Amino acid sequence: MTYLPIAEHGLVGDLRTAALVGTDGRISWFCAPRFDSPSVFGALVDAEAGGDWELAPVCEVTARHQFYFPDTNILITRFLTEDGIVELQDFMPILRPHDDEHRQRLVRRVVNIRGHVRMRTRVRPRFDYGRDTPGVSEKDGRITFRGKELRLCLDSSVTLDTSGEDASAEFDVTAGDTELFVLEVLEDDTDRPPADAQDLFDATVGFWRDWLSRSSYTGRWREMVHRSALTLKLLTHEPSGAIVAAPTLGLPERIGGERNWDYRHVWLRDAGFSLYALLRLGFTDEAEAFVGWLTDRVSDDRDGDLGPLRVMYSIDGDADLTEHDLDHLEGYRGSRPVRIGNGAAEQLQLDVYGEVIDSIYLFDKYGKGISHASWASLCTMLDWLLENWDRPDHGIWETRSGQRNHTFSRLMSWVAVERMVRVARRRGLPADLTRWTSVRDEIYGQIQEQGWNEEIGAFVQHCEPGPGTALDASLLLMPMVKFCSPTDPRFLSTVERIGEELVLDSLVFRYDPEEAPDGLDGSEGTFSLCSFWWVEALTRAGRTDDARLALEKMFTYANHVGLYAEQIGLTGEQLGNFPQAFTHLSLISAALNLDRALDG
């Protein structure tokens, strides 16, 4: 068995978990019942031991095409063969407004378009990241896969062979034929009858189109913006309101390297920016749900080393995400280790306070407004930050080389205080404005004095006396967060220097590891998030022609269904966890701001 390129996948989901479907018809990643549950199909990180679900023609396939059913997250894969054309429809049903007891199902429907095609399928679940091979049984045509802590039931219109550890079959489809497979996740022993596949399909189409109709975006790049919005929605855990950074773990930032992380958690930074993007498009319900989730996360541990917020949480809000290796897995194309949990959860990253408070400020301004409890939580955060903003931390890029005084962390600390001042003044809320504005101005002065390197003419990564020379793409956000004017000579000079040192065509590196060692071996690709930040920086600097060209070039790096992984490598391949929320939210922001600039 082989590994498809990361980009050769589409995503389906039910707002609780998600599955990756390859252009070869194979489901190679699916965790159940939640994003952060152990995998059921994990061939993405171990082709043999991980488990998968194959469904494809037996004969030679001359071409494969994959696309989304318009304005939905229903994935269509078409196989063109010498014997005919077959279409595979993959989706996870969402039946609202009448889905009070959600049933988690993977639905796969094979439709023959023309000719006579022989198909094969093999359902090969391996629970608990490949460590638990479930028992297989069949009764009255229903197949059950029973593991130590999970049970799957498969209803199929095709008779499957269950004599081994898997369920498999070969079957023929002729023009007009349809065959159906429905795999349901059951956490108890209750068996429920299967529903009509067409009803599930129609209801799911209705859900996604109704949701997307609430978008306020009517600009030039509707298809890419709406696909990004649909992807962000897929990465939302609806029961809790949490937004995960990506649905996968272990996908490498360099093939064969060690930069392989678990992204199935809620990074406050990513979720805060996601909130901003969804608000800009008019999706206030998601913003309200996340603000409620966030309010519950603020602890009373004001004197703790990490303060009242952590960098990331589980979907349930647990801050204990102990990182450890799954040594039995070989990793995607041999990229080990495969990690679950994330050690960065124990890092101090001061910038998260700015991203969180800024997103709630926007929610208060454009959404339904914050509650008394949310304001009290914000004040708890700010009280701690006022005493701790001047500490060294690990920074936005979660380096593992120790703590430094990061300029971006200072920048976002300034944002946190400045936005609290704005909300308090606009709403007349209780606040110690004298103290707040004094600290805000102190942070501003330190960035201008110690974060600026006069010799190279740029703001630099570390905010220290005698500043270093390392550039950092995160500082492209300075005018976006209102720290400076986009035409400020210092910012324009910083853009020029970043363009010379970190930008390759439209692709942008986060930083130069030789200038700023990050404590890890090997290199990484360009960071797609930063590439869209580059577009936005050019837009705000008045270079709209350059910005438009850079944006159009970035669109060529999306995969065939408009999805982006975390990074883009030297040859244009997608690298890192896939798809990544951070990249899609930055695409939305870049497109909206460029639209506005071009419209004058």
N, C-alpha and C positions, 0 to 999 in steps of 0.2 A: 504494500500500500504506500501511496505517495502523499505529499502535502501540496495542496493547491496554493498558489500565491495568496497572500492575505487579502488582496483586493478582489479576488475571484469569489466573493461571497456577498449575499444579501442578508438582511436581517428581518425577522418576524418576531412578534411579541404580543403579550396580552396585558401590559402594564403591571406585571408582577415578575416576569422573567422574559427571556428572549432566546432565540435559536438562530444560528448561522447556517444558511443553506448555500452550498457551493454551486458553481455553474455546472458541475458534474452531477447535480441532483442529490448530493450527499449532505446530510445534516451531521456536521462534525463537532458542533458545540451546542450544548443545551444543559442548563442547570435547573433543577426543580426541587421545590416549588418556587424558589425565589432566585433573583440574580446571584446572590451570594451563597446559595446552597451548593453542596458538592455536585459535580457534573454527573449527568446521566449518559450523555454522549460527549466524549472528551478527546476524540481523535485529533482535534486541532493541536493538542500538545503531546500526543503520543498516538501515532497512526494505528499501531497494533493493540496496545493495552487500553486505550481510552474509550473505545466503543463508538459506534456511529450507526446511521440509518441510510443505507444505499437505496436508490430508486432511479433507474436509468434504463435505456434501451440495451439489449444484448448485442445488437449489431453495431457496426461502426457508425459513430456519429460524425457527420461531416461539418456541422456547425452547431454552436450553442448560443442562445440569446436569452438574456435575463432582464426583466423589467418589473416595475411595480404597476399593478392595476391602478389606473389613474386616480390620483388624490387619495390613496390609501397606503397601508402597509401590508397589503396582500402581494406576495411575490410570485411572479410567473416565470418559469424556466421552459424554454422551447428547445426541443431537440430535433434537428434536421438530419435525417438519415436517408440512405439509398432506398429504404423500404417505405418511407413515409415520414410524417411529421407528428410529433407527440408534444403535448403541453402538460406541464406539471404545475399545479397550483398549490402553494404552501401558505398557510396562515394559522394564527391562533385566535379563536373566536372571542369577540367582545359583543355582548348582546344587549347592552343597556339601551333604553332605560328599564328593562325588565331582567336584570342580571343580578338579583340580590344575593344569590348563592352561586358565585362564580365557579365554573368548572374549567379546570386547566387542561386544554387539549391542543395537540398538534394535529392539524388536518392536512392531509396530502391527497389531492385528487388528480388522477391521471385522465387526460382527455385526448383521444385520438383525433387529429385534425384531418388527416388523409392517409391512405395506404394501409398497410398491414404491418404492425411493428410488434416484435416480441420484446417484452420488458422483464427485468429482474428486480427483485427487492430482497434486502436482508436487513432485519432489525436486530441490532447487536448492542443492547444497552450494557454498560459497565458502570454500576453505581459507585459513589464515593471516590471519585477521581480514578476509576479503574481498579479499585481495591476490592470491590464486591461484585462478583458475577452472579446475577440473580438466577433463581430457579425459573424454569419455563413450564407452563402447563396450559392445557386447552380444554375448554368446556363449552359445549353448545356453540361452537364457532368463535368464541371469545378467547383470546390468548392473554395470559397473565404472566407478567415478569415480577417475581417477588424477591426483594432483597431484605437486608436486615432492618432497614428503617423506611423503606419506600416500596410502593407497589404501582406498577403501570398495567393498564388494560388496553389491549389493542383489538379494535373491531375492524374487520377487513371484508371487502366484497370478494377477495381472492382467497382461496384455500392455501394456507401456509403450512410448511413443514416445520414441526417443532421437535424433531427427533434429537437434535443436538442442543447446544447452549443458546442458539439463536432461533429466530423465525425467518424463513426464507421461502421464496417461490419464484418461478418463471411463469409468465402468463402472456397471452396474446391480446392485442387490442386492434380492432379494425375501425374504419371511419365511423365516427359517431359514438363509439364505445366510451364508457366512463367507468373507471374503477376507483374505489375509495378506501382510504386508510385513516383511522382516527385513533390516536394514541392519547389516553387520558391518564393524568397523574392522580393517584388516590393515596391519601395519607391515612385512611382507615379502611375497614372491610366493607364499606357500603358500595354496592354495585348499582349504577344508574343506567337506564336504557340510553342507547345512542340517539342523537337528534338527527333530523334530516340535514344532509350536507348543504343543499341549496339554501335552506333557511339560515344556516350558520354563515354561509358566504354572504348572503344578502344583508343580514343584520350587521356583519362586520364591515362591509362596504358602507352601510349607512352610518355606522358609528364614526369611522374615520372621515368621511366627507362632511358630516355634520360638525365635527370638531374643527376641521380645517376651514370651514366656511366662516368661522369667527375671526380669521386673520384679517388684519387691516392693511396688509401689504399689497400694493398695486403697481410696484415699480418694474424696472427693466429686467430683473433677474428672478422672476416669479418662480420658475421651476426649481432653481437651486435653493432659493430661500425657503420655499414651502417643503422641499424634501428635507432640509435641515431642521425645520420646525417639527415635521413628522418624526424625525429621528430623535430629537430631544424629548418628544412626548413618549416614544418607545422606551427611553431610558428613565422614565419616571415610574417610581413604585407607588401606584395610586393609593393603596390602603394607608400608607404612612405619609405621603407627600414628599418623600425623599427623592433625590435625583442622583443616580449613580454616574460615575465618570465614564465608564464603558462597561459592556456586558461580559468582557473576557478577562483572562489572566494569562500571563506568561508569554504573550506575543512579543518577540524581541525587538529592541531598538537597533540592533545589528545582528544579522544572522550569525549564530554561533557564539554570540557574546553573552555577558552576564546581566545586561540591563533589561531584565524581564520581571515585570511587576504585576501585582494583583490590583486591578482597577475597579473591582465590583463593589466599591464603597462610595460613600458620600464625602467628597472633598468640599469643604465649605467654600473654597475659592471657586471651584468649577460651578457649584450649585448657585453661588451668588451671581456669577456672570450669566448663567443660564436663565436665572430669574429676570435679569436685565433684558436679555434677548426676547423672552416670552412676553414681557410687559410691552416692549416696543412693538410687538406684533398684535397686541390686544388680548393675550391669553391671561386674564387676571385670575381665573379660578386656580390655575396651577401655582401662580405666585402666592395666592392666599394660603393654599395648602402647605407650601414650603415655609412660609413665615410662621405658620402654626407649629410645624415640625421644629423649626429653629428655636422658637421661644422655649420649647421644652428641653433644649440641649444646654442652655446656659446654666452653669453650675454656680453654687455659692462659694466655690473654692477661690476666693479673690486673692488669697495669699499664696496659692500654690505656684510652683515653678512655671507651669504652663498656662496659668490663668483660667478664666471661666469658659474659654473655648478650646477645643482641640482642632487640629488640622483636619481630621477626618473622623467619620463615624461609620458604624454599620447602618444598615437600613433602619434598624430599631433604635438607633441612637447610642449604641454601645461604643465607648471609646477604646475598649481593649481589642486591638486588632493584631495580636502577636504574630509576627512573621516567622514562618518556617518553610522548609523546602520539602517538596514531594519528590524524594529521591528515586522513587520507582518509575517516574515518568522521564522520557528522553528529551522532552521539550520540542517545540516546533522546529523541525529540520535540525534537530540536535542542539538546540539552544537551551542550555541548562545554566543555572537551576530553574526549576519551575516552583514559584513561590505562591503561597496563600497567606492572607493577612498582609500587613504592610508596616514595616518598621518606622516609616515616616510619621506614623500616628503619634509617636512619642517625641517628635521634634517640636521645637519652638519656631513657629513661622508667624511673625507679627503681622504680616500683610493681610492675613485672613480677616482681621478685625475691620480693615478698610473695605474689603470686598463685601463682607456681610452687611455692614452698616450702610454702605452705598446702595446695595440692592434693596434694603428695607426703606431707605430714604425714597427711592424711586417708586416703590410700592405705595408708600404713604402719599406720594405726589400724584401718581397716575392710576393707582388701584383703589381699593376700598378703604384705605387708611389703617393705621396701626392702632392696636388696643392699648389700654392702660398696662396690661401685663407685658406686652411687647416693649413698651417704652421703659418699663422698670428693668426688663432684661437688658435693653440697650444701655441704660445707665450703669448697670452692673459691669458690662463689658468695658465701658468707657472709663469708669473709675479705675479699673485695673490697668488699662492701657496708659492712662495719664502718668502712672507711676513706673511703667515698664517699657515704654516705647524706645528708650535709648539703650536697650540691651542688644548684644549680638545675638543673631539667630541663624537658622539654616537657610532662610530665604525661600523665594517662590519656587525655585527649581529643586528643592529638597536634596541638596548635595549631601554627600556623606564624608565630607572632608573637614567637618567641624564648623563651629559658628563664627560668623563674621558680621560686621556692621553693614548690612545690605541697604543700598540706596532705595531700592524698590520697597523694602519693608518700611523705611522712613516715609516714603511717598504715600503709601497706603495708610500708615498711621495718621498722617496729616489729613487724608481723606476722611478717615473715621471721625476725627474731631470736627472737621469743617462741616460735615453733613449733619452731625448732631446739633451743631450751632444753628444750622439752617432750619432743621425741623422744629427745634425749640422756639425759634423766633416766629416762624410761620404759624405754628399751632398754639403758641402761648403756653408751652409745657414747662414744668418746673425744671430749672437748670442753673448750674453755677457758671454763668456765661463769662464772668471775669476770669475764672480759672481756666475754663475751656479755651477761650481765645488766646490767653497768654501762652499756653502750651502749644496750641496750633501755630502761633507765630514763631515759637522757638524751634519747632520742627522745620518749618519753612526755611528759617535762617540757616540751620545746620545743613540742609540739602544744598542750598545755594553756595554755601561756603566750603563744605567738605565733600560734597558729591560731585562737584564740578572740577574738571581738570583743565586748567587754562592752557597748558602746554599742548594737549592733543585737541582741545576745543570740543569737549563732549562731557556730558554727564556719564559717570562710570559706575561700575557694579557695586563698589564698596564706598561707603560714606565715612571716611576717616581722615584725620589730619595727614596732609601729604598724600592725596588720593592716588590710587593705583591707575593703571591704564586699561584694565579689562572693560570692554564694552558689554552691554547687556540689552537684549532686544525688549525686555519688559519695560524699559524706560521710554519706549515709543508711546506708551499710554499717558504720558504727562499731560498733554492738552485734553485728552479724552476725559480725564478725571478732574479737569479744571485747575490743575496746579499752575499752569502757565498758558499764555496765549500760543496758539499754533504758529504764529509768526514771530515769536520771541527769538531773537538771534541765537540765544544759547540752544534752544530746541532745534532750530533749523540746522545749526552746526552739528548737533548730535545726530540728526537724521542723515546728514552727509557722511559722517564718520561711520555710522552703522551700515550705510549703504556700501561703503568702500570695504569694510572688514567682515561683515556678517551676511551680506546679501549675495546670493548667486542667482542671477536672473531674477525671478520673482520669489525664489525660495530663501528662507531666512534661518540661520542658526541661532540658537538661544544665546550662546556665548562661545568663546574660543577656549576649549579645555586646557590649552597650553598656557593661556594668559590667566585662566581661572580654574585650576585643578578642582575636580569635583569628587575625588576619592574613589573613582571607579575606573576599571580597566577598559581600554578600547574607546572607540569613537561612537558617534550616533549620527542619525540623519538630520536633515533640516526639520524644523518644528513647524507644522502647518498652522498652528495657532499664531505663531509669530509672523508667518507670511501674511495672514489676514490683518494682523496689527500693522504690518508694513503698508498695506493698502490704505488702511484708515489714517495712518500718519501722513502719507502722501496727500490724501484727500484734504485733511485739515491744514496741511501746509500750502494748499492752493495748487498742488501739482496734479490736477484732476486727470489730465491725459495720461500721465505716468501711472496714476492709481488705477485707471480703467484698464490699461494694458496689463498691469500686474494682476488684477482681479481675473481678467479673462484667461490669463496664463494659469492661474491657480485652479480655475475650473477644469482645465485639461488634466489635472492630476487627480481629480475625483475618480472613483471607480465607475463601472458601467451603469450603476444605479444611483450615482450621486453621493456616495459615502466616502468618508475620509478616516483613515487611521491617524494615529498620533503624529507620525513622522513620514517624510519622504526621503528615500535613500538616493545614492549617487546616480543610479540608473533610472530613477523615477518610480521605483517600486515603493509600495506602502509598507510601513514598518510600525511596530508598536501595537498597542491594544486597539481594537476595531469594533465598531466605529467609536470615535472619541467625542464626547459631548463638547469639550472645550473648543475643538476645531469648528464644529458646526455652529456654536453660538457666536464665534468670532466672525464666521462667514456672514451670518445674519447682520451683525453690527456693521461690518465693512460695507455690505451691499446697501443697507439703509442710509448710511451717512454719505456714500458716494452718490446715490440717487438724489439725495437732498441737495448736494453740492452741484450736481449737473443740472438740476432744475432751477438753480439760482435763487 
